[in-house]
């Protein structure tokens, strides 16, 4: 029978003569004596603890006697121990359980740093700043770093290929001196197999109680809205484009790569240092692999003018690492809150850049970041699915179709939109639900919208920060406005249906029904006055929205 193993804190250091070390092809194994003469098998190299009592209690007795026997007797006893252990088996205690029992929490932070594009200098600078913290006995930082294929960086041509690094402490800025664990040559960081391999290797080399994943790469949101060709065979999450291979991961591939790499484990926190990644569809896709996500539904604007100053450097990975190093047991939610607060601080201040005329100009850049609880995203997805079903029914009802079209159209037009095709596909979900609740003539729709907005604010969004010049509720959603041309609509709608959220909910059906009914009833809508007194055909100031979504040329975005 299996029994509860002895708590890890009861282990005591024993002399070499009282310790039997067995060697095998897998890892060195140590048999250690503990105070009450119960014996555990400690597999040191893997950081796991094994214990067996009951049928193999004879093993414990033999070990106790072994220390009093002659050398020849010890050899015989050792043989019996090995036989008993082979017959009896072992009970495995997870490393996290053992660590928690003696008050230590270890964390491995995995950083997927794709600089094989125009983000090379920003990515390598982030790695350089991470070295100001470095790994410790309870914090291991492992990074897969890929530079520009032509070595266009102030860090030199040695970063052309892909290197696996163990980030070590180094106060020397402008040089990356961390230990190179492996030179992988030129790898495609837009290939999900590369991501899977990285996670597998990192977790094998640095097992820990907690795992945090950070991706620094370009991002385009739930689909690649820049795909105008109608070819729907590829790209449904614009994340981690690789210039050398001309590839980019789709959302299903990204999710699959994380799942395969983790192999049943789970990230405590995922940090997406990528534009437009704070969306319901992305959080829903990652809900099986991570507890929390830090992401922005807007673009992440980086300012490095003049080069090397890094006035705005986006999400501070070194701050995340420093907090973990200072307090290894820091709760994940508290860590996430601190990172969100730290991110917004530089964007609240004006940044001086050199204008086209050579004079310095003070600029402010919009920013938003949120900590999303992925464990609550299923509830939100189910609620949005129910809302979609009700709206579809109203859109198909002859008495409700015009008022419902008017409410949807007006609410979309007044909601903050983000970079997509003409800024007409990505919307702030909280603000849209608020506007729809106000514009709808149906009390049922209004109530449903308010309930769902409440789920976002009280459960899904743990914390959210944004600058005053923009509206953000922390999480966005995909919805194609009727002004999007038909060929673009067809291409993007088909890509969207391939996503997990698009296939598991009827949100894609709501988008399709809305568009069909808008085209069929457009003339009637021209003469319909909604509850707000505004014509349903009005779209607000579209050109102003488009202009607001385009960052200044001086700001670079990982999007």
C-alpha positions as CSV (number, residue, x, y, z in Angstrom):
1,X,0.0,0.0,0.0
2,X,1.0,3.6,-0.6
3,X,1.5,6.0,2.3
4,X,2.0,9.7,2.6
5,X,5.7,10.4,2.2
6,X,7.7,12.2,4.8
7,X,7.6,16.0,4.4
8,X,10.6,17.4,2.5
9,X,11.7,19.6,5.4
10,X,12.4,16.4,7.5
11,X,15.4,15.5,5.3
12,X,18.7,16.0,7.0
13,X,22.2,16.1,5.5
14,X,23.9,12.7,6.1
15,X,27.5,11.8,5.7
16,X,28.8,10.2,2.6
17,X,29.2,6.9,4.4
18,X,25.5,6.9,5.2
19,X,24.4,7.6,1.6
20,X,24.3,5.1,-1.2
21,X,24.5,6.6,-4.7
22,X,23.3,4.4,-7.6
23,X,24.1,5.3,-11.1
24,X,22.0,4.6,-14.1
25,X,21.5,5.8,-17.7
26,X,18.9,8.3,-16.6
27,X,20.3,10.2,-13.6
28,X,22.2,9.8,-10.4
29,X,19.9,8.5,-7.6
30,X,20.6,8.8,-3.9
31,X,19.3,6.7,-1.0
32,X,19.2,9.0,2.0
33,X,18.6,8.2,5.7
34,X,16.1,10.4,7.5
35,X,15.6,10.9,11.3
36,X,12.9,8.3,12.0
37,X,14.5,5.7,9.9
38,X,11.9,5.9,7.1
39,X,13.8,6.0,3.9
40,X,13.1,7.9,0.7
41,X,14.6,7.6,-2.7
42,X,15.6,11.0,-3.9
43,X,16.1,11.5,-7.6
44,X,18.4,14.5,-7.5
45,X,18.9,15.3,-11.1
46,X,15.1,15.6,-11.9
47,X,14.1,17.5,-8.8
48,X,11.5,14.8,-7.9
49,X,11.0,12.8,-4.7
50,X,10.0,9.1,-4.5
51,X,8.8,7.1,-1.5
52,X,7.8,3.5,-1.0
53,X,6.8,1.7,2.2
54,X,4.4,-1.1,3.1
55,X,5.3,-4.2,1.1
56,X,8.9,-3.0,0.9
57,X,9.3,-2.2,4.6
58,X,12.0,-4.8,4.5
59,X,14.0,-2.3,2.5
60,X,14.0,0.2,5.4
61,X,15.1,-2.4,7.9
62,X,18.0,-3.6,5.6
63,X,19.1,0.0,5.1
64,X,19.2,0.6,8.9
65,X,21.2,-2.5,9.4
66,X,23.5,-1.8,6.5
67,X,25.3,1.0,8.2
68,X,26.5,-1.4,10.9
69,X,27.6,-4.2,8.5
70,X,31.0,-5.0,7.1
71,X,31.8,-4.0,3.5
72,X,30.9,-7.5,2.2
73,X,27.6,-7.5,4.0
74,X,26.8,-4.1,2.7
75,X,27.2,-5.3,-0.9
76,X,24.7,-8.2,-0.3
77,X,22.3,-5.9,1.5
78,X,22.5,-3.4,-1.4
79,X,21.5,-6.1,-3.8
80,X,18.4,-6.9,-1.7
81,X,17.5,-3.2,-1.5
82,X,17.6,-2.9,-5.3
83,X,15.4,-6.0,-5.7
84,X,12.9,-4.8,-3.2
85,X,12.7,-1.4,-4.8
86,X,12.3,-2.9,-8.2
87,X,9.4,-5.1,-7.0
88,X,7.7,-2.5,-4.8
89,X,7.9,0.5,-7.1
90,X,7.9,4.2,-6.1
91,X,5.5,6.9,-5.3
92,X,6.2,10.2,-7.0
93,X,5.9,13.6,-5.3
94,X,5.7,16.6,-7.6
95,X,8.6,19.0,-7.3
96,X,6.1,21.8,-6.5
97,X,4.7,19.8,-3.6
98,X,8.2,19.2,-2.1
99,X,9.2,22.8,-2.6
100,X,6.0,24.2,-1.0
101,X,6.6,22.0,2.1
102,X,10.0,23.5,2.8
103,X,8.9,27.1,2.0
104,X,10.8,27.5,-1.3
105,X,9.1,28.3,-4.6
106,X,11.2,28.0,-7.8
107,X,10.2,29.6,-11.1
108,X,11.4,29.1,-14.6
109,X,10.7,32.0,-17.0
110,X,10.7,31.0,-20.7
111,X,11.2,33.9,-23.1
112,X,10.5,33.4,-26.8
113,X,12.3,36.4,-28.3
114,X,11.7,36.8,-32.1
115,X,13.9,39.5,-33.5
116,X,14.1,38.0,-37.0
117,X,12.3,41.1,-38.3
118,X,12.4,44.8,-37.7
119,X,12.2,44.3,-33.9
120,X,15.8,43.0,-33.8
121,X,17.3,45.8,-31.8
122,X,14.3,46.0,-29.4
123,X,14.4,42.3,-28.8
124,X,18.2,42.2,-28.1
125,X,18.0,45.3,-26.0
126,X,15.3,43.5,-23.9
127,X,17.6,40.5,-23.5
128,X,20.4,42.9,-22.5
129,X,18.2,44.5,-19.8
130,X,17.1,41.1,-18.5
131,X,20.8,40.4,-17.8
132,X,20.7,43.2,-15.2
133,X,18.6,40.7,-13.1
134,X,19.9,37.3,-14.1
135,X,19.0,33.9,-12.8
136,X,19.3,32.7,-9.2
137,X,18.9,29.5,-7.2
138,X,15.1,29.9,-7.2
139,X,14.7,31.7,-10.6
140,X,15.9,30.4,-13.9
141,X,15.5,32.5,-17.0
142,X,15.9,30.7,-20.3
143,X,15.5,32.5,-23.6
144,X,15.3,31.5,-27.3
145,X,16.7,34.5,-29.2
146,X,16.6,35.0,-33.0
147,X,18.1,38.0,-34.6
148,X,17.8,39.7,-38.0
149,X,19.1,37.6,-40.9
150,X,21.5,40.3,-42.0
151,X,22.8,41.1,-38.5
152,X,21.2,44.6,-38.5
153,X,21.7,45.4,-34.9
154,X,24.1,47.3,-32.6
155,X,24.7,43.9,-30.9
156,X,26.6,42.6,-33.9
157,X,26.4,39.8,-36.4
158,X,26.7,37.0,-33.9
159,X,22.9,37.3,-33.3
160,X,22.0,36.4,-36.9
161,X,21.0,32.8,-35.9
162,X,19.0,31.3,-33.1
163,X,20.5,30.8,-29.7
164,X,19.2,29.2,-26.5
165,X,20.4,31.2,-23.5
166,X,20.4,30.8,-19.8
167,X,20.2,34.4,-18.7
168,X,22.8,35.2,-16.1
169,X,23.5,38.4,-14.2
170,X,25.6,41.0,-16.0
171,X,25.6,44.7,-15.3
172,X,27.4,45.5,-18.5
173,X,24.8,47.2,-20.7
174,X,25.2,46.9,-24.5
175,X,26.7,43.4,-24.3
176,X,24.8,40.1,-24.0
177,X,27.1,37.8,-22.1
178,X,24.7,35.1,-20.9
179,X,25.6,31.5,-21.2
180,X,24.8,30.0,-24.6
181,X,23.2,26.6,-23.8
182,X,22.9,25.7,-27.5
183,X,23.4,27.3,-30.9
184,X,20.4,26.2,-33.0
185,X,21.5,27.8,-36.2
186,X,18.9,29.6,-38.2
187,X,15.5,28.6,-36.9
188,X,12.0,29.7,-37.9
189,X,10.4,31.2,-34.8
190,X,7.1,31.5,-36.8
191,X,7.0,27.7,-36.9
192,X,5.0,26.1,-34.1
193,X,7.5,23.1,-34.0
194,X,10.2,25.6,-32.9
195,X,8.1,26.9,-30.1
196,X,7.2,23.4,-28.9
197,X,10.9,22.3,-29.0
198,X,11.9,25.4,-27.0
199,X,9.3,24.7,-24.3
200,X,10.2,21.0,-24.0
201,X,14.0,21.7,-23.7
202,X,13.5,24.6,-21.2
203,X,11.2,22.5,-19.0
204,X,13.6,19.6,-19.1
205,X,16.7,21.6,-18.3
206,X,15.0,23.8,-15.6
207,X,12.1,22.0,-13.8
208,X,10.4,24.3,-11.4
209,X,7.3,24.8,-9.2
210,X,6.0,27.5,-11.5
211,X,6.4,28.3,-15.1
212,X,6.0,31.7,-16.8
213,X,6.0,32.2,-20.5
214,X,6.9,35.5,-22.3
215,X,6.6,36.1,-26.0
216,X,8.2,39.2,-27.6
217,X,7.2,39.3,-31.2
218,X,5.0,41.1,-33.7
219,X,1.3,40.5,-33.3
220,X,-1.8,41.2,-35.4
221,X,-4.6,39.9,-33.2
222,X,-6.9,36.9,-33.6
223,X,-6.4,36.9,-37.4
224,X,-4.1,38.5,-39.9
225,X,-6.3,41.4,-40.9
226,X,-3.6,42.5,-43.4
227,X,-4.4,39.4,-45.5
228,X,-6.4,40.8,-48.3
229,X,-6.0,38.1,-50.9
230,X,-8.7,35.8,-49.7
231,X,-6.3,33.0,-49.2
232,X,-7.5,31.4,-46.0
233,X,-5.1,28.5,-45.8
234,X,-2.7,30.3,-43.5
235,X,-2.4,32.9,-40.8
236,X,-5.0,33.2,-38.2
237,X,-3.0,34.7,-35.4
238,X,-0.5,37.2,-36.5
239,X,2.2,36.4,-33.9
240,X,5.9,35.8,-34.3
241,X,6.5,36.6,-38.0
242,X,9.9,35.3,-39.1
243,X,11.5,37.4,-41.9
244,X,14.0,34.7,-42.9
245,X,11.4,32.1,-43.4
246,X,8.5,34.5,-44.3
247,X,6.2,32.7,-41.9
248,X,3.8,33.6,-39.1
249,X,1.9,31.4,-36.6
250,X,-1.8,31.1,-36.7
251,X,-3.8,31.0,-33.4
252,X,-4.6,27.3,-33.5
253,X,-0.9,26.4,-34.2
254,X,0.2,28.7,-31.4
255,X,-2.1,27.1,-29.0
256,X,-1.1,23.6,-30.2
257,X,2.6,24.4,-29.8
258,X,2.1,25.5,-26.2
259,X,0.0,22.4,-25.4
260,X,2.5,20.0,-26.9
261,X,5.5,21.7,-25.2
262,X,3.8,21.7,-21.8
263,X,2.7,18.1,-22.1
264,X,0.1,18.3,-19.3
265,X,1.7,21.1,-17.4
266,X,0.5,24.7,-17.3
267,X,1.8,28.2,-17.3
268,X,1.0,30.3,-14.2
269,X,1.3,33.4,-16.4
270,X,1.7,34.2,-20.1
271,X,3.0,37.6,-21.1
272,X,2.2,38.5,-24.7
273,X,4.6,41.3,-25.6
274,X,2.7,41.6,-29.0
275,X,0.3,44.1,-30.4
276,X,-3.5,43.4,-30.4
277,X,-3.2,40.2,-28.4
278,X,-5.6,41.2,-25.6
279,X,-8.7,39.6,-27.2
280,X,-11.4,37.3,-26.0
281,X,-10.6,34.8,-28.8
282,X,-6.9,34.6,-27.8
283,X,-7.5,34.3,-24.1
284,X,-10.1,31.6,-24.9
285,X,-7.6,29.6,-27.0
286,X,-5.0,29.8,-24.3
287,X,-7.3,29.0,-21.4
288,X,-6.1,25.3,-21.3
289,X,-2.4,26.2,-21.0
290,X,-2.3,29.3,-18.7
291,X,-3.9,30.7,-15.6
292,X,-3.4,34.4,-16.5
293,X,-2.5,36.4,-19.6
294,X,-1.0,39.9,-19.7
295,X,-1.8,41.5,-23.0
296,X,-2.9,44.7,-24.8
297,X,-5.9,45.0,-27.0
298,X,-4.2,48.0,-28.6
299,X,-0.8,48.3,-30.3
300,X,2.3,48.4,-28.0
301,X,4.2,51.5,-29.1
302,X,7.9,51.6,-28.7
303,X,10.0,54.8,-28.9
304,X,13.8,54.5,-29.3
305,X,14.7,57.9,-30.6
306,X,17.6,58.6,-30.7
307,X,18.6,54.9,-30.9
308,X,19.7,53.4,-27.6
309,X,17.5,55.7,-25.4
310,X,14.5,53.5,-25.3
311,X,12.1,56.1,-23.9
312,X,9.2,53.7,-24.3
313,X,10.2,50.1,-24.2
314,X,6.9,48.4,-23.7
315,X,6.4,45.6,-21.2
316,X,9.3,45.6,-18.7
317,X,10.5,42.0,-18.6
318,X,13.4,42.9,-16.4
319,X,10.9,44.3,-13.9
320,X,9.0,41.1,-13.9
321,X,12.2,39.1,-13.3
322,X,13.5,41.5,-10.6
323,X,10.2,41.1,-8.6
324,X,10.5,37.3,-8.9
325,X,14.2,37.4,-7.8
326,X,13.4,39.6,-4.8
327,X,10.4,37.6,-3.8
328,X,10.3,34.1,-5.3
329,X,7.1,33.2,-3.6
330,X,5.2,36.3,-5.0
331,X,1.7,35.3,-6.0
332,X,1.1,35.2,-9.7
333,X,-1.8,37.6,-9.5
334,X,0.1,40.2,-7.5
335,X,3.0,39.9,-10.0
336,X,0.7,40.5,-12.9
337,X,-0.9,43.5,-11.3
338,X,2.6,45.0,-10.6
339,X,3.6,44.5,-14.3
340,X,0.5,46.2,-15.6
341,X,1.1,49.2,-13.3
342,X,4.7,49.4,-14.3
343,X,3.9,49.3,-18.0
344,X,1.6,52.3,-18.0
345,X,3.9,54.7,-16.0
346,X,6.2,55.8,-18.9
347,X,3.2,56.4,-21.2
348,X,1.6,58.8,-18.8
349,X,4.6,61.2,-19.4
350,X,5.4,63.2,-22.5
351,X,8.3,61.8,-24.6
352,X,10.7,64.1,-26.5
353,X,11.6,63.1,-30.0
354,X,13.3,64.9,-32.9
355,X,10.8,66.0,-35.5
356,X,11.2,66.2,-39.2
357,X,12.5,69.8,-38.9
358,X,15.2,68.7,-36.5
359,X,13.6,70.2,-33.5
360,X,12.6,68.3,-30.4
361,X,8.9,67.7,-30.0
362,X,7.0,66.5,-26.9
363,X,4.6,63.6,-27.7
364,X,2.3,61.4,-25.8
365,X,1.4,57.9,-26.9
366,X,-1.7,55.9,-26.1
367,X,-1.3,52.6,-24.2
368,X,-3.4,50.0,-22.6
369,X,-2.5,46.7,-20.8
370,X,-4.6,44.2,-18.8
371,X,-4.2,41.1,-16.6
372,X,-6.8,38.6,-17.8
373,X,-7.9,35.6,-15.8
374,X,-8.1,32.8,-18.3
375,X,-9.8,30.5,-15.8
376,X,-12.9,32.7,-16.1
377,X,-12.9,33.1,-19.9
378,X,-15.1,30.0,-20.5
379,X,-17.9,31.7,-18.6
380,X,-17.6,34.8,-20.7
381,X,-17.5,32.8,-23.9
382,X,-20.7,30.9,-22.9
383,X,-22.4,34.2,-22.1
384,X,-21.4,35.8,-25.4
385,X,-22.6,32.7,-27.2
386,X,-26.0,33.2,-25.6
387,X,-26.1,36.8,-26.5
388,X,-25.2,36.0,-30.1
389,X,-28.1,33.5,-30.2
390,X,-30.6,36.1,-29.0
391,X,-29.3,38.8,-31.4
392,X,-29.5,36.4,-34.3
393,X,-33.1,35.6,-33.4
394,X,-33.9,39.3,-33.3
395,X,-32.2,39.9,-36.6
396,X,-34.3,37.3,-38.2
397,X,-37.6,38.5,-36.7
398,X,-39.5,40.9,-39.0
399,X,-40.6,43.1,-36.1
400,X,-37.1,43.4,-34.5
401,X,-34.7,43.3,-37.4
402,X,-34.5,47.1,-38.1
403,X,-34.2,48.2,-34.4
404,X,-31.6,45.5,-33.8
405,X,-29.6,46.4,-36.9
406,X,-29.8,50.1,-35.8
407,X,-28.6,49.2,-32.3
408,X,-25.7,47.1,-33.5
409,X,-24.6,49.6,-36.1
410,X,-24.8,52.6,-33.7
411,X,-23.0,50.8,-30.9
412,X,-20.1,49.6,-33.1
413,X,-19.7,53.2,-34.5
414,X,-19.3,54.6,-31.0
415,X,-17.0,52.0,-29.7
416,X,-13.2,52.3,-29.6
417,X,-11.7,50.3,-32.4
418,X,-8.2,49.1,-32.9
419,X,-5.8,48.5,-35.8
420,X,-7.4,46.1,-38.3
421,X,-8.7,46.5,-41.8
422,X,-9.7,50.3,-41.8
423,X,-10.0,49.8,-38.0
424,X,-13.4,48.2,-38.6
425,X,-12.8,44.7,-37.1
426,X,-11.4,44.9,-33.6
427,X,-13.4,46.5,-30.9
428,X,-13.2,47.0,-27.1
429,X,-15.8,44.5,-25.8
430,X,-16.8,46.3,-22.6
431,X,-17.4,49.6,-24.3
432,X,-19.4,47.9,-27.1
433,X,-21.6,46.1,-24.6
434,X,-22.3,49.3,-22.7
435,X,-23.3,51.1,-25.9
436,X,-25.4,48.2,-27.1
437,X,-27.2,48.0,-23.8
438,X,-28.0,51.7,-24.2
439,X,-29.0,51.5,-27.8
440,X,-31.1,48.3,-27.8
441,X,-34.9,48.7,-27.6
442,X,-35.2,45.2,-26.1
443,X,-34.9,45.1,-22.3
444,X,-33.7,41.5,-22.7
445,X,-30.8,42.5,-24.9
446,X,-29.9,45.4,-22.6
447,X,-29.9,43.1,-19.6
448,X,-27.8,40.5,-21.3
449,X,-25.3,43.1,-22.3
450,X,-25.0,44.5,-18.8
451,X,-24.5,41.1,-17.3
452,X,-21.7,40.3,-19.7
453,X,-20.1,43.6,-19.2
454,X,-20.2,42.8,-15.5
455,X,-18.5,39.4,-16.0
456,X,-15.7,41.2,-17.8
457,X,-15.2,43.9,-15.2
458,X,-15.6,41.7,-12.1
459,X,-14.2,38.4,-13.1
460,X,-12.2,38.3,-16.4
461,X,-10.2,41.5,-16.1
462,X,-8.2,41.3,-12.9
463,X,-6.7,44.8,-13.5
464,X,-6.4,47.1,-16.5
465,X,-4.6,50.4,-17.0
466,X,-4.7,52.8,-20.0
467,X,-3.8,56.3,-20.8
468,X,-6.5,59.1,-20.7
469,X,-6.6,59.6,-24.4
470,X,-8.1,56.2,-25.1
471,X,-11.0,54.0,-24.0
472,X,-10.1,50.5,-23.0
473,X,-12.0,47.9,-20.9
474,X,-9.0,45.5,-21.1
475,X,-10.2,43.0,-23.7
476,X,-11.3,43.2,-27.3
477,X,-13.3,41.1,-29.7
478,X,-13.6,40.6,-33.5
479,X,-16.6,41.9,-35.4
480,X,-16.7,42.9,-39.0
481,X,-18.4,46.2,-39.7
482,X,-20.7,46.3,-42.7
483,X,-18.4,48.9,-44.3
484,X,-15.7,46.3,-44.9
485,X,-15.7,45.3,-48.6
486,X,-17.2,42.0,-49.5
487,X,-14.0,40.2,-50.6
488,X,-12.3,41.2,-47.4
489,X,-15.3,40.2,-45.3
490,X,-15.3,36.7,-46.9
491,X,-11.6,36.1,-46.4
492,X,-11.5,37.3,-42.8
493,X,-14.8,35.6,-41.8
494,X,-13.4,32.3,-43.1
495,X,-10.2,32.7,-41.2
496,X,-12.1,33.6,-38.0
497,X,-14.2,30.5,-38.2
498,X,-11.1,28.4,-38.0
499,X,-10.3,29.7,-34.5
500,X,-11.4,27.9,-31.4
501,X,-13.8,30.6,-30.3
502,X,-15.1,31.0,-33.8
503,X,-15.9,27.3,-34.1
504,X,-17.2,26.8,-30.5
505,X,-19.6,29.7,-30.4
506,X,-22.1,31.3,-32.8
507,X,-20.3,34.6,-32.8
508,X,-19.3,34.0,-36.5
509,X,-23.0,33.4,-37.3
510,X,-23.9,36.7,-35.7
511,X,-21.4,38.5,-37.8
512,X,-22.7,36.8,-41.0
513,X,-26.4,37.4,-40.1
514,X,-25.7,41.1,-39.3
515,X,-24.0,41.7,-42.6
516,X,-26.7,40.0,-44.7
517,X,-29.5,41.9,-42.9
518,X,-27.6,45.2,-43.2
519,X,-27.3,44.7,-47.0
520,X,-31.0,43.7,-47.3
521,X,-32.4,46.5,-45.2
522,X,-30.0,49.3,-45.8
523,X,-32.6,51.6,-47.5
524,X,-35.0,51.1,-44.6
525,X,-32.3,52.0,-42.1
526,X,-31.7,55.3,-43.8
527,X,-35.1,56.5,-42.6
528,X,-35.0,54.8,-39.2
529,X,-34.4,56.9,-36.1
530,X,-33.0,54.9,-33.3
531,X,-33.6,55.5,-29.5
532,X,-30.7,57.9,-29.5
533,X,-32.2,60.0,-32.3
534,X,-29.3,59.4,-34.6
535,X,-29.7,57.8,-38.1
536,X,-28.7,54.2,-38.0
537,X,-26.7,54.7,-41.2
538,X,-24.3,57.1,-39.6
539,X,-20.9,55.7,-38.7
540,X,-19.5,58.5,-36.6
541,X,-16.2,59.9,-37.7
542,X,-14.6,56.9,-39.4
543,X,-11.7,58.8,-40.8
544,X,-10.9,60.1,-37.3
545,X,-11.0,56.6,-35.9
546,X,-8.6,55.4,-38.6
547,X,-6.2,58.2,-38.0
548,X,-6.3,57.6,-34.2
549,X,-5.4,54.0,-34.8
550,X,-2.2,54.9,-36.8
551,X,0.7,55.6,-34.5
552,X,3.3,58.3,-35.2
553,X,6.1,57.3,-37.5
554,X,8.4,57.8,-34.6
555,X,6.8,54.9,-32.6
556,X,7.5,51.3,-33.5
557,X,5.0,48.6,-32.7
558,X,5.4,44.9,-32.3
559,X,2.3,44.5,-34.5
